[in-house]
Each structure stands twice: as C-alpha cells, then as structure tokens.
Amino acid sequence: MDNNENKYNETNNRFEEHEKEVAASRKEAVETSKRAAKILDDKKAVDVNILKLSDQTVIADCFVIATGTSSTHIKALADEVEFQLQEQLNVKPDHIEGFGNASWILLDYGTVIIHIFTKESRDFYNLERLWSDAEKVDFDIENSNTQSM
C-alpha cells in the first residue's frame, strides 16, 4: 500500500468516526429534548413542542418550545427544567436569558435550546413558523397539556 492510499484510509477512518460522534450527539440532543418536554408538561406548560433543527442550522440540534400561563409560571418552569436536567442528566445550561422580564426565558444547553414563552410572546416570535422546515419530534406524554391557550 502506498503513502497516498494510507493517507486516504486514515482520513476516511477519521471521517467515519466523526460521523458516528455527530450521530450520537444528535441522538442525545433529541433524548434531552424529550426529557425537558416531559418536565415542562408535568409542570403544566401548554403547547409543548420539540423541533429537530440539525438539518437546518448549526445553532442547535433541537428547540423545545413551551408556553407558561404567567410570568411566575414561566420562571417556575425554567427553574424546574434546569433543576431536573441537572439531577437526571447532570447537565447545566451554558447560558440563560430572560429571567428579568419573564415573557421569554431561554435555557441554552448547546445542542438543545429551551424556549419558554408567555402566550403573547410566543405568538409574536412564532418560532414554529420561522423554523417550519424543521422536523417535529413526538414525545410520550400521558394527559398532555397541549391544548392551545
């Protein structure tokens, strides 16, 4: 085997390893999103959705989008997601935005971004329309609070 062939095989092996790592990371992002969505639903968030964005952008692999019924409820939802994901998966958000006005709180976990809105803010920003090409991910929920407000 000549030197060029060795380099090709080495590059191909590294590429295959990278592809496996990316696939595992995306799968982990979907599972984290499902866990966050379940936590939000258990705390009575409304209209919880997961959008898989990995084919559309490098911003994140998934968005979890939910609506709270008041600013107090939105803060409680964000606190609970942060606490439960730390307890269950040992992950902390890289960044949190919006606790000041609590009409939209964003928890950024890198591959997963969780958006918790008031109804008015969610209607205004309409992330589902903006990312309409994204795949919607189902998650198992009993007695879901997915009715519209």
MARGUGU-975888 format. One record per residue (C-alpha): residue number from 0; residue in three letters; x, y, z. Coordinates in Angstrom, 3 decimals. Layout:
N
{site NUM,"ALA",{X,Y,Z}}
...
***
This chain:
149
{site 0,"MET",{0.000,0.000,0.000}}
{site 1,"ASP",{1.484,3.355,-0.973}}
{site 2,"ASN",{1.628,6.514,1.134}}
{site 3,"ASN",{-1.343,8.196,-0.616}}
{site 4,"GLU",{-3.534,5.185,-0.022}}
{site 5,"ASN",{-2.576,5.159,3.671}}
{site 6,"LYS",{-3.462,8.852,3.975}}
{site 7,"TYR",{-6.790,8.250,2.236}}
{site 8,"ASN",{-7.677,5.373,4.562}}
{site 9,"GLU",{-6.648,7.371,7.633}}
{site 10,"THR",{-8.749,10.364,6.527}}
{site 11,"ASN",{-11.698,8.115,5.713}}
{site 12,"ASN",{-11.477,6.445,9.135}}
{site 13,"ARG",{-11.401,9.829,10.894}}
{site 14,"PHE",{-14.409,10.973,8.850}}
{site 15,"GLU",{-16.366,7.842,9.771}}
{site 16,"GLU",{-15.529,8.324,13.468}}
{site 17,"HIS",{-16.647,11.955,13.271}}
{site 18,"GLU",{-19.939,10.939,11.635}}
{site 19,"LYS",{-20.564,8.431,14.438}}
{site 20,"GLU",{-19.886,11.112,17.068}}
{site 21,"VAL",{-22.239,13.573,15.338}}
{site 22,"ALA",{-24.998,10.951,15.133}}
{site 23,"ALA",{-24.569,10.111,18.831}}
{site 24,"SER",{-24.644,13.801,19.779}}
{site 25,"ARG",{-27.826,14.377,17.762}}
{site 26,"LYS",{-29.487,11.357,19.344}}
{site 27,"GLU",{-28.500,12.645,22.796}}
{site 28,"ALA",{-29.948,16.079,21.938}}
{site 29,"VAL",{-33.276,14.518,20.963}}
{site 30,"GLU",{-33.377,12.488,24.176}}
{site 31,"THR",{-32.535,15.568,26.275}}
{site 32,"SER",{-35.266,17.486,24.444}}
{site 33,"LYS",{-37.807,14.774,25.163}}
{site 34,"ARG",{-36.838,14.784,28.826}}
{site 35,"ALA",{-37.169,18.595,29.005}}
{site 36,"ALA",{-40.528,18.471,27.221}}
{site 37,"LYS",{-41.804,15.891,29.703}}
{site 38,"ILE",{-40.638,18.042,32.634}}
{site 39,"LEU",{-42.406,21.070,31.161}}
{site 40,"ASP",{-45.570,19.095,30.549}}
{site 41,"ASP",{-45.528,17.716,34.104}}
{site 42,"LYS",{-45.397,21.313,35.384}}
{site 43,"LYS",{-48.441,22.246,33.277}}
{site 44,"ALA",{-46.697,24.078,30.426}}
{site 45,"VAL",{-49.005,24.498,27.449}}
{site 46,"ASP",{-48.428,23.511,23.825}}
{site 47,"VAL",{-45.015,21.879,24.297}}
{site 48,"ASN",{-43.204,21.193,21.010}}
{site 49,"ILE",{-39.822,19.834,20.001}}
{site 50,"LEU",{-38.275,20.936,16.715}}
{site 51,"LYS",{-35.327,18.991,15.339}}
{site 52,"LEU",{-33.118,21.586,13.626}}
{site 53,"SER",{-29.943,19.634,12.903}}
{site 54,"ASP",{-30.646,19.581,9.142}}
{site 55,"GLN",{-31.431,23.327,9.004}}
{site 56,"THR",{-28.813,25.055,11.171}}
{site 57,"VAL",{-25.756,24.717,13.358}}
{site 58,"ILE",{-27.334,26.867,16.106}}
{site 59,"ALA",{-28.657,23.780,17.902}}
{site 60,"ASP",{-29.885,20.292,17.156}}
{site 61,"CYS",{-33.250,20.839,18.863}}
{site 62,"PHE",{-35.532,23.548,20.177}}
{site 63,"VAL",{-38.039,22.817,22.916}}
{site 64,"ILE",{-40.822,25.404,22.848}}
{site 65,"ALA",{-43.473,25.824,25.542}}
{site 66,"THR",{-45.920,28.378,26.896}}
{site 67,"GLY",{-46.444,29.334,30.522}}
{site 68,"THR",{-49.616,30.859,31.884}}
{site 69,"SER",{-47.959,33.772,33.739}}
{site 70,"SER",{-44.516,35.249,34.375}}
{site 71,"THR",{-44.404,33.367,37.687}}
{site 72,"HIS",{-45.305,30.124,35.925}}
{site 73,"ILE",{-42.640,30.741,33.250}}
{site 74,"LYS",{-39.959,31.259,35.906}}
{site 75,"ALA",{-41.096,28.123,37.751}}
{site 76,"LEU",{-40.970,26.113,34.513}}
{site 77,"ALA",{-37.439,27.324,33.746}}
{site 78,"ASP",{-36.282,26.603,37.311}}
{site 79,"GLU",{-37.766,23.101,37.209}}
{site 80,"VAL",{-36.218,22.212,33.843}}
{site 81,"GLU",{-32.829,23.469,34.996}}
{site 82,"PHE",{-33.073,21.544,38.292}}
{site 83,"GLN",{-34.396,18.288,36.800}}
{site 84,"LEU",{-31.932,18.156,33.892}}
{site 85,"GLN",{-29.112,18.703,36.397}}
{site 86,"GLU",{-30.484,15.919,38.619}}
{site 87,"GLN",{-31.362,13.450,35.854}}
{site 88,"LEU",{-28.631,14.051,33.242}}
{site 89,"ASN",{-26.008,16.035,35.155}}
{site 90,"VAL",{-26.174,18.877,32.624}}
{site 91,"LYS",{-26.305,22.609,33.247}}
{site 92,"PRO",{-27.274,25.316,30.778}}
{site 93,"ASP",{-24.417,27.155,29.108}}
{site 94,"HIS",{-26.475,30.330,29.216}}
{site 95,"ILE",{-29.848,31.587,30.495}}
{site 96,"GLU",{-31.666,34.669,29.193}}
{site 97,"GLY",{-34.903,36.416,30.077}}
{site 98,"PHE",{-35.419,35.966,33.822}}
{site 99,"GLY",{-35.692,39.766,34.173}}
{site 100,"ASN",{-38.905,40.277,32.231}}
{site 101,"ALA",{-40.056,36.624,32.095}}
{site 102,"SER",{-42.023,36.935,28.869}}
{site 103,"TRP",{-39.484,34.641,27.201}}
{site 104,"ILE",{-36.911,32.599,29.093}}
{site 105,"LEU",{-34.261,30.790,27.095}}
{site 106,"LEU",{-32.128,27.983,28.503}}
{site 107,"ASP",{-29.195,27.181,26.204}}
{site 108,"TYR",{-27.741,23.702,26.631}}
{site 109,"GLY",{-25.614,23.906,23.482}}
{site 110,"THR",{-27.256,21.256,21.332}}
{site 111,"VAL",{-30.678,21.922,22.898}}
{site 112,"ILE",{-32.255,25.341,23.392}}
{site 113,"ILE",{-35.375,25.560,25.531}}
{site 114,"HIS",{-37.750,28.485,24.939}}
{site 115,"ILE",{-40.473,29.208,27.498}}
{site 116,"PHE",{-42.862,31.995,26.474}}
{site 117,"THR",{-45.926,33.875,27.548}}
{site 118,"LYS",{-48.731,33.335,25.041}}
{site 119,"GLU",{-48.271,36.860,23.671}}
{site 120,"SER",{-44.506,36.480,23.181}}
{site 121,"ARG",{-44.890,33.063,21.613}}
{site 122,"ASP",{-47.478,34.398,19.171}}
{site 123,"PHE",{-45.252,37.379,18.352}}
{site 124,"TYR",{-41.987,35.464,17.778}}
{site 125,"ASN",{-43.706,32.390,16.302}}
{site 126,"LEU",{-40.622,30.162,16.231}}
{site 127,"GLU",{-42.633,27.282,14.787}}
{site 128,"ARG",{-43.369,29.369,11.685}}
{site 129,"LEU",{-39.795,30.623,11.468}}
{site 130,"TRP",{-38.481,27.057,11.633}}
{site 131,"SER",{-41.375,25.469,9.715}}
{site 132,"ASP",{-38.985,23.215,7.764}}
{site 133,"ALA",{-37.808,21.578,10.986}}
{site 134,"GLU",{-38.949,18.096,11.876}}
{site 135,"LYS",{-41.389,17.937,14.789}}
{site 136,"VAL",{-40.397,15.313,17.325}}
{site 137,"ASP",{-43.057,13.377,19.213}}
{site 138,"PHE",{-42.576,12.605,22.864}}
{site 139,"ASP",{-44.525,10.257,25.075}}
{site 140,"ILE",{-46.864,12.132,27.362}}
{site 141,"GLU",{-49.871,10.953,29.295}}
{site 142,"ASN",{-52.579,13.564,29.862}}
{site 143,"SER",{-50.689,16.134,27.836}}
{site 144,"ASN",{-51.310,19.854,28.301}}
{site 145,"THR",{-51.009,20.519,24.560}}
{site 146,"GLN",{-54.236,22.426,24.133}}
{site 147,"SER",{-53.841,25.957,22.846}}
{site 148,"MET",{-54.223,28.811,25.262}}
***
